[in-house]
């Protein structure tokens, strides 16, 4: 009788555990998609600003490329959210708003330097987060998207490094 009781308790414990696993997976997906959507919007806004305001042609071109690539990324995040039943909250965090506002008030070489520094910092953080999530994400659609976007993020980071070097050697 005690084996049967132990088996039943273990079974009911596992059954109770399953919904919490699914709830955690859904929360993880929602959290990631919200972060990704916010990041895409910032990159689009700053990229468009750089395409208009940058003094250095390499920075200007990078801004244009960033805006275009992150628009595609934004659409993909929205599709993933719709497919997963995730409601994305509009807007960005106060901290990021302040950073964008700070950069947007700059001009000339100061803008170019601040933009490139932000892109480098942001893409380092994004790459780290995306690589971590690629290992832990349970949603297969999101995992596939991460695998698709990682090379683009790495390319952005490398181009920003090149632009930073160029700004340092030839302002």
Backbone bond lengths (Angstrom), bond angles and torsions (degrees), N, CA, C in turn:
res aa  C-N    CA-C-N  psi(-1)  N-CA   C-N-CA  omega(-1)  CA-C   N-CA-C  phi
1 X - - - 1.439 - - 1.528 111.82 -
2 X 1.314 117.02 -36.66 1.451 119.04 -177.89 1.532 111.07 -69.25
3 X 1.344 118.36 -32.37 1.464 120.16 175.78 1.525 110.49 -65.50
4 X 1.303 116.52 -42.46 1.458 120.77 178.62 1.526 110.13 -62.36
5 X 1.309 117.09 -44.45 1.450 122.11 179.17 1.541 110.35 -62.77
6 X 1.309 116.94 -43.02 1.466 121.32 177.85 1.523 110.47 -62.60
7 X 1.337 115.87 -42.54 1.461 120.34 179.21 1.527 110.39 -62.25
8 X 1.325 116.85 -45.83 1.468 121.07 -179.76 1.532 111.03 -62.45
9 X 1.301 117.06 -43.86 1.461 120.24 178.74 1.530 111.06 -62.69
10 X 1.326 115.62 -42.24 1.464 119.43 178.59 1.524 110.25 -64.43
11 X 1.330 117.27 -42.15 1.455 121.82 179.84 1.525 110.95 -64.06
12 X 1.319 117.30 -47.36 1.463 120.43 179.83 1.529 110.63 -65.76
13 X 1.313 116.87 -36.02 1.464 120.37 176.16 1.516 111.11 -62.82
14 X 1.339 116.37 -42.02 1.465 120.46 179.29 1.519 110.45 -67.39
15 X 1.326 116.74 -40.49 1.456 120.45 179.30 1.536 109.67 -63.95
16 X 1.310 117.10 -38.94 1.459 120.40 177.18 1.514 111.76 -69.30
17 X 1.315 117.03 -27.99 1.456 122.20 -179.51 1.528 111.52 -74.53
18 X 1.310 118.27 -35.03 1.467 122.58 -175.93 1.524 112.34 -58.16
19 X 1.331 120.34 -49.58 1.472 118.30 178.09 1.530 112.75 -59.37
20 X 1.328 117.18 -35.73 1.457 118.01 -179.82 1.524 110.62 -69.09
21 X 1.326 118.43 -32.06 1.466 121.51 176.11 1.529 109.32 -65.24
22 X 1.335 116.85 -45.28 1.461 120.28 178.69 1.526 111.19 -65.21
23 X 1.312 117.55 -39.11 1.464 120.98 178.46 1.522 110.10 -64.41
24 X 1.336 117.42 -41.11 1.460 121.15 178.00 1.522 110.50 -64.29
25 X 1.323 117.94 -41.61 1.466 121.64 179.42 1.526 110.59 -63.22
26 X 1.324 116.84 -41.28 1.465 120.56 179.41 1.521 110.80 -67.18
27 X 1.316 117.34 -41.32 1.457 121.48 178.39 1.524 110.39 -64.47
28 X 1.330 116.82 -41.33 1.455 122.47 179.02 1.526 110.11 -62.28
29 X 1.320 117.27 -45.14 1.463 121.77 179.17 1.521 110.45 -63.78
30 X 1.321 117.37 -45.64 1.464 120.78 -179.49 1.523 110.95 -62.58
31 X 1.307 116.48 -46.44 1.456 121.17 179.79 1.531 110.87 -59.29
32 X 1.315 116.19 -46.22 1.459 120.09 -179.46 1.528 111.33 -64.60
33 X 1.321 117.11 -45.57 1.462 120.41 -178.45 1.528 111.17 -64.35
34 X 1.324 117.65 -37.03 1.468 119.97 177.07 1.523 110.90 -65.05
35 X 1.336 116.92 -42.97 1.465 120.61 177.60 1.529 110.49 -63.38
36 X 1.320 116.20 -44.09 1.465 120.65 -178.87 1.526 110.74 -64.25
37 X 1.326 117.37 -42.12 1.469 121.13 -179.82 1.529 110.30 -63.48
38 X 1.320 116.69 -43.38 1.458 120.70 178.82 1.530 110.17 -62.32
39 X 1.319 116.52 -45.51 1.458 120.73 179.26 1.520 112.46 -60.93
40 X 1.324 116.14 -40.65 1.466 120.27 179.36 1.529 110.30 -62.06
41 X 1.335 116.86 -44.05 1.466 120.71 -178.40 1.532 111.62 -63.25
42 X 1.313 116.68 -41.34 1.462 120.53 178.80 1.530 110.07 -63.29
43 X 1.326 116.18 -45.88 1.469 120.31 -178.12 1.534 111.38 -64.02
44 X 1.317 116.67 -36.61 1.467 120.39 177.73 1.530 109.50 -65.12
45 X 1.325 116.44 -50.37 1.474 120.68 -177.97 1.516 111.94 -60.50
46 X 1.326 116.41 -49.64 1.461 119.23 -179.12 1.529 111.90 -68.94
47 X 1.325 117.02 -34.68 1.461 120.24 177.46 1.517 111.71 -63.03
48 X 1.321 116.25 -43.93 1.465 120.59 177.59 1.533 110.54 -63.34
49 X 1.311 116.02 -40.33 1.458 120.87 178.33 1.533 110.49 -63.79
50 X 1.316 116.85 -43.41 1.466 120.81 179.14 1.524 111.00 -65.14
51 X 1.317 117.06 -39.10 1.466 120.31 179.11 1.528 111.03 -61.91
52 X 1.324 116.90 -30.79 1.469 121.48 179.96 1.526 112.82 -87.52
53 X 1.335 116.92 -42.13 1.460 121.11 -168.31 1.516 117.24 -101.78
54 X 1.303 118.22 -22.24 1.465 119.59 -173.63 1.524 110.73 -59.54
55 X 1.307 115.11 144.57 1.452 121.87 177.85 1.530 109.29 -87.67
56 X 1.310 115.83 -42.49 1.452 122.50 -179.42 1.530 109.44 -76.72
57 X 1.325 116.36 129.19 1.475 120.67 -177.85 1.526 112.45 -62.30
58 X 1.322 117.99 -36.38 1.462 121.19 178.89 1.532 110.33 -64.40
59 X 1.311 116.75 -40.14 1.474 121.30 177.74 1.524 109.53 -67.74
60 X 1.318 116.36 -42.00 1.468 121.51 178.84 1.535 110.54 -60.51
61 X 1.338 115.87 -46.84 1.471 120.57 179.40 1.525 111.77 -64.63
62 X 1.317 115.92 -40.42 1.467 119.84 178.04 1.525 110.29 -62.97
63 X 1.323 116.88 -42.11 1.463 120.30 177.84 1.516 111.96 -58.70
64 X 1.326 116.05 -44.36 1.471 120.85 178.44 1.530 110.99 -61.72
65 X 1.324 115.69 -45.42 1.463 120.64 179.40 1.525 111.20 -63.16
66 X 1.339 115.69 -42.45 1.464 120.12 179.67 1.532 110.40 -61.15
67 X 1.323 116.40 -45.77 1.468 120.11 -179.38 1.522 110.63 -60.33
68 X 1.323 117.17 -46.20 1.469 120.71 -178.95 1.521 111.97 -65.11
69 X 1.332 117.36 -47.77 1.465 120.34 -178.54 1.521 112.09 -65.34
70 X 1.318 117.07 -39.63 1.459 119.03 -178.34 1.531 112.35 -76.50
71 X 1.319 118.09 -21.56 1.481 119.65 171.28 1.525 109.05 -64.57
72 X 1.325 116.06 -43.86 1.473 119.79 176.89 1.524 109.94 -62.47
73 X 1.337 115.93 -44.25 1.460 120.16 178.67 1.510 112.24 -60.98
74 X 1.323 116.09 -39.04 1.459 121.10 179.21 1.533 110.88 -63.21
75 X 1.321 115.84 -43.27 1.468 119.96 177.89 1.528 110.76 -62.81
76 X 1.323 116.36 -39.10 1.467 119.96 179.32 1.523 111.27 -67.06
77 X 1.321 117.16 -39.90 1.465 120.45 177.80 1.523 109.84 -63.59
78 X 1.327 116.93 -42.57 1.466 120.43 178.46 1.530 110.89 -61.62
79 X 1.323 117.30 -40.41 1.465 120.79 178.17 1.524 111.05 -64.91
80 X 1.319 116.56 -42.63 1.468 120.17 177.87 1.526 110.66 -62.71
81 X 1.314 116.35 -40.52 1.467 120.42 179.53 1.524 110.54 -64.47
82 X 1.330 116.44 -45.50 1.476 119.56 179.35 1.522 110.45 -61.80
83 X 1.311 116.80 -44.67 1.465 121.11 -179.24 1.528 111.04 -62.47
84 X 1.325 116.56 -37.14 1.458 120.76 -178.91 1.511 114.26 -89.54
85 X 1.338 117.18 0.99 1.456 120.50 -179.82 1.524 112.92 70.15
86 X 1.321 115.86 27.75 1.465 120.91 -179.43 1.519 109.14 -95.77
87 X 1.317 115.94 128.41 1.457 121.85 176.68 1.524 107.94 -92.23
88 X 1.335 116.71 113.23 1.456 121.11 179.83 1.522 109.77 -82.86
89 X 1.313 115.22 134.32 1.461 118.49 177.89 1.522 108.85 -84.37
90 X 1.331 116.74 135.04 1.461 119.69 -179.32 1.529 110.64 -73.45
91 X 1.314 115.09 158.85 1.453 119.75 175.12 1.516 113.36 93.55
92 X 1.321 113.51 -179.55 1.453 121.10 -178.63 1.524 109.66 -132.01
93 X 1.317 115.59 163.93 1.459 120.58 -178.68 1.526 110.14 -65.72
94 X 1.297 115.63 157.78 1.463 121.41 -179.54 1.532 110.93 -61.95
95 X 1.307 116.53 -39.78 1.472 121.08 179.79 1.524 111.07 -60.41
96 X 1.322 115.97 -44.85 1.465 119.59 -179.69 1.524 111.17 -70.83
97 X 1.320 117.31 -36.28 1.470 120.37 176.32 1.522 110.28 -58.49
98 X 1.325 115.49 -44.52 1.461 120.21 -179.46 1.523 111.17 -63.07
99 X 1.322 116.75 -40.91 1.462 120.54 -179.80 1.528 110.47 -65.44
100 X 1.317 117.70 -44.56 1.464 121.61 178.10 1.525 109.95 -62.70
101 X 1.312 116.37 -43.24 1.459 121.42 179.35 1.536 110.36 -61.46
102 X 1.312 115.80 -43.07 1.461 121.46 179.47 1.537 110.47 -60.87
103 X 1.321 117.58 -46.55 1.464 121.84 -179.75 1.526 110.18 -67.15
104 X 1.315 116.99 -40.15 1.466 120.34 -175.75 1.530 113.32 -67.09
105 X 1.316 117.20 -19.02 1.468 120.35 178.88 1.530 112.41 -87.32
106 X 1.308 116.93 -3.10 1.463 120.70 179.46 1.521 110.25 -89.93
107 X 1.313 115.78 163.64 1.463 120.10 176.27 1.516 109.39 -144.57
108 X 1.314 114.64 168.97 1.452 123.19 175.57 1.539 111.18 58.56
109 X 1.322 115.68 -139.81 1.464 120.49 -176.01 1.529 112.16 -67.54
110 X 1.328 116.51 -30.15 1.468 119.81 177.83 1.528 109.89 -61.61
111 X 1.329 116.66 -40.84 1.470 120.32 176.92 1.521 109.80 -63.13
112 X 1.336 116.96 -48.96 1.464 120.92 -178.03 1.525 110.96 -55.21
113 X 1.330 116.70 -47.62 1.466 120.83 -178.75 1.530 111.86 -64.88
114 X 1.324 116.65 -45.43 1.468 120.29 -178.95 1.529 110.89 -64.72
115 X 1.327 116.41 -40.43 1.469 119.99 179.43 1.529 110.64 -63.27
116 X 1.315 116.74 -48.95 1.468 120.26 -178.77 1.521 110.65 -63.67
117 X 1.322 117.31 -42.09 1.469 119.75 177.56 1.520 111.13 -60.37
118 X 1.333 116.60 -41.82 1.468 120.05 178.75 1.529 110.76 -63.98
119 X 1.333 116.65 -45.23 1.466 120.72 -178.78 1.527 110.40 -60.82
120 X 1.317 116.54 -44.20 1.465 119.45 178.64 1.524 111.66 -61.53
121 X 1.307 116.19 -48.62 1.467 121.03 -179.25 1.528 110.81 -62.47
122 X 1.312 115.73 -46.41 1.465 120.75 -177.24 1.531 111.54 -66.03
123 X 1.324 116.75 -42.53 1.461 118.97 -178.67 1.527 112.17 -71.65
124 X 1.308 117.85 -31.11 1.468 119.94 173.34 1.527 109.30 -61.67
125 X 1.322 116.21 -47.87 1.467 120.76 -179.87 1.531 110.84 -64.63
126 X 1.338 116.07 -42.32 1.472 120.00 179.87 1.522 110.98 -62.70
127 X 1.325 116.11 -45.84 1.462 119.48 -179.24 1.523 111.01 -61.20
128 X 1.306 116.29 -43.41 1.460 120.34 178.85 1.531 110.81 -61.20
129 X 1.330 116.04 -46.83 1.469 120.87 -179.35 1.533 111.37 -65.25
130 X 1.323 117.46 -44.85 1.454 121.07 -178.41 1.533 111.10 -65.27
131 X 1.324 116.89 -39.75 1.467 119.74 178.28 1.521 110.78 -65.86
132 X 1.325 116.37 -38.88 1.468 120.34 177.31 1.526 110.29 -65.05
133 X 1.327 115.88 -45.32 1.470 120.14 -178.71 1.526 111.64 -67.83
134 X 1.316 117.40 -30.65 1.468 120.17 178.41 1.526 110.68 -60.75
135 X 1.315 116.48 -29.93 1.470 121.23 -179.77 1.520 112.53 -84.23
136 X 1.336 116.91 -28.96 1.465 119.28 -172.56 1.531 114.36 -108.19
137 X 1.320 117.18 -16.66 1.472 120.82 -175.46 1.524 110.25 -65.49
138 X 1.315 116.06 131.16 1.463 120.97 178.94 1.523 111.90 -91.84
139 X 1.313 117.40 -22.67 1.462 121.57 179.34 1.537 108.70 -76.09
140 X 1.318 116.09 114.12 1.470 121.44 -174.97 1.525 113.04 -66.17
141 X 1.329 117.72 -33.98 1.468 120.21 178.39 1.535 110.33 -64.42
142 X 1.308 115.89 -43.16 1.460 120.19 179.20 1.524 109.99 -67.48
143 X 1.307 116.91 -39.85 1.470 120.50 177.35 1.533 111.13 -58.63
144 X 1.322 116.55 -43.73 1.470 120.75 179.01 1.524 110.54 -64.51
145 X 1.330 117.01 -40.95 1.459 120.41 179.38 1.524 110.69 -63.96
146 X 1.315 116.80 -42.47 1.466 120.47 177.67 1.527 109.88 -58.30
147 X 1.324 116.33 -45.27 1.469 119.96 179.54 1.528 111.34 -61.72
148 X 1.322 116.63 -34.60 1.469 120.55 178.62 1.523 112.55 -72.26
149 X 1.313 117.24 -37.16 1.472 120.34 -172.75 1.527 113.19 -88.50
150 X 1.308 118.54 -21.86 1.463 120.26 -178.90 1.530 113.55 -54.35
151 X 1.339 119.87 -46.01 1.475 118.81 178.97 1.534 112.81 -60.91
152 X 1.317 117.28 -35.56 1.469 120.71 178.19 1.525 110.30 -65.64
153 X 1.314 116.80 -43.80 1.464 120.69 178.66 1.530 110.78 -63.30
154 X 1.319 116.37 -39.21 1.466 120.19 177.83 1.525 110.82 -65.24
155 X 1.317 117.02 -39.47 1.468 121.43 177.20 1.523 110.55 -64.16
156 X 1.321 116.69 -43.07 1.470 120.40 177.57 1.530 110.48 -58.97
157 X 1.318 115.47 -45.82 1.465 119.63 -179.64 1.531 110.55 -61.00
158 X 1.315 116.64 -44.04 1.465 120.34 -179.17 1.529 111.40 -64.99
159 X 1.316 117.38 -41.89 1.466 120.29 177.97 1.522 111.36 -65.95
160 X 1.328 116.91 -35.30 1.463 120.41 176.98 1.527 109.91 -67.85
161 X 1.317 117.66 -38.01 1.473 120.77 176.35 1.530 110.16 -62.06
162 X 1.321 115.79 -43.83 1.468 119.64 179.25 1.531 110.74 -63.48
163 X 1.320 116.28 -41.63 1.462 120.14 179.56 1.527 110.36 -65.22
164 X 1.319 116.85 -40.15 1.469 120.55 178.76 1.527 109.53 -62.11
165 X 1.320 117.07 -44.83 1.452 120.84 178.34 1.527 110.84 -60.01
166 X 1.301 114.89 -43.51 1.457 119.80 179.72 1.538 111.52 -63.56
167 X 1.329 115.74 -40.36 1.468 119.65 178.32 1.532 110.95 -64.82
168 X 1.321 116.16 -35.08 1.464 120.02 -179.31 1.533 112.21 -73.87
169 X 1.323 116.27 -32.25 1.463 119.33 -176.87 1.523 113.30 -94.91
170 X 1.341 115.78 -21.77 1.462 119.87 -177.51 1.520 109.83 -148.85
171 X 1.324 117.82 73.24 1.473 120.31 -176.35 1.487 110.03 -65.95
